[in-house]
């Protein structure tokens, strides 16, 4: 069976299973079990961000993670000023213990829309059909120009559809984790800092300006958080696995937050 995650944000809508496909609830992540289902990554940021990922005891003690009554809060240090040569602003990166076959939520700085992306090895191009979003690049492999690859019966037309005759999805997507991450600057946020309209303190140096802003403006990080109501993953049934055609499962997540932050209004 193919595993698939779906996600619904308060301000951005993404729906993933496809019309005429049948899915069953595989696992529910809720406030009661959420933090037991994830490990905290404390190494250096894979995207070279200005961030200091902390461990679970530190995250709870510092208020970066909270198990609230009806939701999970995941945030960052929004109180302290740091030198620009520090490791970075304290934050958290949660990685699921479970692995999945198939980036559904992505954005930086002042972006107002989600930019879902599926990064693969070479040999996978998609068509961009059957979706509401505009396809910006059909090939997200590292070999592509610019290295840019760095109830289910009631689902709407997809926001993003990663499909097409030029890609064997099962061949290119496997053993992925669910990652909740808030990082700062780095390869993506830092290099788009100026283009996104953020304040430039070092002329011509978006990354340096981003680091200076993040290090010196904790008040700008108060809105960099995830507020997760629920996260369910659905598993597609094999043919004949479930004969009840009238049964459907609503597989959705509600969350609000930013994945990668630099400047905030």
N, C-alpha and C positions, 0 to 999 in steps of 0.2 A: 504493500500500500504506500502511496505517496503522501508525505506529511506536508501540511501547508498551514501557515499562520495568517490570520486576518487581523486587521487593525482598524479601529474607528476613533478618530480624534474629535474633540469637541469643536475645533475650528477647521479641521481638514478631514475630508472623508476619503477613505480608501476601502474598497471592498474587493476581496480576492477570489473566492471560489467562483466558478463559472456556471453559466446557465446550463441546465440539464445535467450538471454533475451532482453526485450525491456524496455528502460528507457526514461523518459522525463525530461527536465530541470525543477527542482523544485525551485531553488533559486540561484542567481548569486551574489557573493560577489566581489565587484569591488573597485578600489581606491576611487571612489566617495561616496560609502556607507559603506565601510569596518568598520570604527571605531564606527559607529552607531549601528553595529550589535553585538558588543562585550562588555562585562563588564570586568573591571580589578580587579583581585583578589589581595588583599593586606594582607591576613592573613599569618600565618606561613606555610612554604612549606610542603605539605603533605608527601614529600619524605625526609624531614629533611635536605634539602640542605643549603649551606652557601650562602643565598640569602636574599635580602631585597626587596620584591615586592613593587613597588610604585604605586600611584594612577595616574589617567589620566592626570590631570594638571601637575604633576611633570614629568611624562613621556614625554609629549610634550615639556615642558620648558627645560628639560635636553637633548633633542634630542634622546631619546630612541625610540620614535615613530615619523614617518614622513610620511605624505601623499604626495608622489612624483607624478610626472606627470603620469607615466604609471605603478607604482607599489607602494606597501606599504613596508616601512622599519620598522623593529622591532629589537632593539638591546639592549645593556647593557652599564653600565658605564665602559669605557675603558681608563679613565684618572687618577683615584685616587687610592691611596694605603689605605688599611684599616687594623686595628688590627685584629688578629685572633679571638679575643673574641667579635667582633662586630656581629650584627645580620647577616650581609653578604654583598656581593656586590650588589648594586642596579640593578634591572632588572624588567621585566614585565611578567605577566602571563595573557593572554587574554582568556576568556571563552565565547563562543557564547551564545547569548540570546535564540536562538533556540536550541531544543534538538533533538537528533537523536537516532535511534535504534542500530546502529552498529558502539588500538594505531597503526596507520598505518605507522607512521614515528617515529623511535626511534634509538638513538645512543648516545654514550658517548666518551669523550676523543679523542683518535686518531683512532677510528673506521673508516674504509673506505667504509663500506657497511651498508645499512639500516637493522634494525632488527625489522620488524613489529611484534606486539604481540597483542593477544586478551585475556584480563584477565577476568575470569569469576568465578562464584561460582562453587562448586563441581557438577559433573554430566555432564560435557561437554568435550568430547575428539574428536579430528579431525583427518582426514586421511592423510593430506599432499599431496593428489593427485591433478593433474591438476594445477600445479604451477611450476615455474622455481627455486624457492628458496628451500633450504634444510630444512626440518622440524627438529628443534632441540628438541622439546618437545610437545607431543600431548595434554598434560593436563596443562593448565595455571591457575588452581584454587589455592587458598591459601592452600588447603589441599595437593597439590602435593609435592613431595620430594623437600626440599630446599626452600619451599615457593616461587617458581618462578612466582606465579601468582600475586605477589604483583600487434565522432559518435559511439554510443555503438555497432553497428553492426560490427565495424572495430577494436574493442579492441583485443590486443594480448593475448597470454597465460599469465595467472596471475603470478605475482611475488610471491604472497602469497594467498593461498586459505583457508579461515577459514570455512571449511565445512566437512561433513562426517556423517555417520549413527549414530555416538555416541553422536551427539549434536543437540539439537533443538535450532537453532540460535535465533529464535524469543523469546524463553523462557529465554535465558541468556543475551540478549543484548537489552537494552531499556533505554530511557531517558539519552543518552550520549550527551556530548557537544563537539563541536570543541574547542580544546585548543591549543593555540600557547604559548609555554613556553620555557624560557631559565633559567635553574637553574644550580647550581654549587655543585659538590661533592655529598653529601647526600648518601642515601642507595645504589644507583646504581653506580654513577660516582666515589664516594669516595672509595667504596670497590673494585672497579676494576682498580683503579688508577695505582697501581704497575704493575698489569698484562698487562695493556695497554701500558706499556713502558714509563710512565710519570716520571718526576724527583722526586726522593724520598729524602726529607729533613729530615724526621723522620723515621729511619730504622724500617721496619716492621709495620709501621702505614700508610696505604694508605690513609685513611680518613684525618688524621692529616696533611700529606704531601700535599694532595689536597687543604685543607683549607689554608695552608701556601702559596702555589703557587698562588691560586686565590686572596688571600688578598694582596699579595705583588707584583703581576705582571699584572698591568692593560694592558700593551701592548699585553699580551697573549690573551686578550678578544676581540681584534678588529675584529676578524673573527667569533665571536659568534653572529650571527644575522640571521634574516629571511628577505628575499627579495621576496615578494609575488606579482606575476603578476595578478593572478586571482584564484578564488576558486569557483567552481560550485558544487552543489549537485544534484544528479539525483534520481528520484523516480521511482521505478519499477511499471509498469502498471499492474493492475489486468487483468485477461483474459477478452477480449471483451471490455476493456475500450477505446482502440484506434484501429481503424480498418485500419489505414494507415500503411501498412507493409513496405513501402518504405522510411518512415521518420525515421531519426536517429538523435541523439544529442550527440555531443562531450562534455563529462563531465570531465573536467580536471583542475588541478591546477598546476601552475608553481611556485616553491619556491626554494630558496637556504638558507641553514642555519644549525644551530645546535640546537637540543632540550635540551641537557644537556651537560654542558661544564666543563672541569677540566683543562687539559693542552692543549696547542695549539703550533704547530711548527711555 
